[in-house]
C-alpha cells in the first residue's frame, strides 16, 4: 500500500477513536437513561475498538514505509505513541466509571491527541 493510503487509513482510525470517546463522554456527562443510551454506547464502543485496531495497523504500516519496521530502528517517539495508544484504549474506563469528570476527560484526551500528532510530525526523539 502507498504511504499516503496508510496516512488516510490512520486518519480514519483517529476519527473513529475520537468520535467514540467524545460520544461516550457526552452520554456519560448527560446521565441519560441507560435503556435509551445502550444502543448508542454499543456503537460507540465498537467504533472505539475498531479505531484502535485501524490506528495500530496503519501506524505500523507507516513505520514500514519509513523503513522503521524493526524495533531497533524506532525512535523514542514511537514508544511514546504506543504508550498514548494504550492510554486511549483505557480511556473508556474512567469515562464509564466517573461520568461527572467527562469535561475534564474530554480536555485531557484532546491534549493527548495533540501530543500524539506533535510526536508523529516532529519526531523529536
FENUR-V927946 format. One line per field, one symbol per residue. phi: phi as a letter, one per 40 degrees, with the letter a starting at -180 (. if undefined). Layout:
BEGIN
phi=???
END
This chain:
BEGIN
phi=.cdcccccccccccccccccccccccccccgcddcccdccccccccccccccccccccccccccccfbccdccccccccccccccccccccccccccbcccdcccdccccccccccccccccfca
END
